[in-house]
């Protein structure tokens, strides 16, 4: 799965989808998609990521208490 960095529009490839959807984890491992060679895995904050369409990540992936917040 690919996501996009909000500030640079660079694509990153998600390494572990379980990290992404777990609301108790605020950073994930991903690989920046630069050039044709496989890049090293890096850590990215979920709050810095959006879908390639520009849509935000679902709140339930970011906030473990999303049902209690107003």
N, C-alpha and C positions, 0 to 999 in steps of 0.2 A: 504494500500500500504506500502511496506517495502523499505527502502533505507539503504545504508551502510555508515558508517563513514569512511572517507578516511584514517585516521591515525591508526585506531584500527581494522578495518573490522567488527566492531560490527553492528548488524542490529538494526534499529529503525523503529517503526510503526508510520506512519504519522497520526496525529489526524484530521487535517483539510486540505483536498486537495486544497481548494481555497487559503489558505495561500501559499501552495507550488507553485502553478502556477502563482500567482500574482507577477510580477516583481518588484513591488514597496515595497514589504516586503522582508527584508533580513534575517530574522530569523523565524523559524517555531516551532510549538509545536509537540512533538513526544514522544513516550515511548520507552526507551531502552528495548531490548528483552533479558533479563538475567533471567535464571532459568524458573520455571514453573508458578510463580506468576506474576500477572499483576503489572507492575512497574508504579511509579509516572510519570506524564507528566513533561517533561523538555523542555528547549528551545535550539535549535540547529541552527547554522548559515548555510544557504543554501550552501555556498561555501565549507563547510566541508563534504558535502554529495555527494554520487554517487549512481548509480543504483547497485544492487547486482552483476551485470555482470562486474562492473568496469567502465562502460560508464558514462561520465559526464552528468549532468543535461542539458537540452536544454537551450541555451543562452536566449531565450525569457522568461524563467522562472526566470532568474537572473538579466537581464538588460532591464529596461523599454525603453531605447533608442537603442536597438539592431539593428534597421534598419538604424540608422544614423551613427553608428560607422563603421569604416573601418576595 
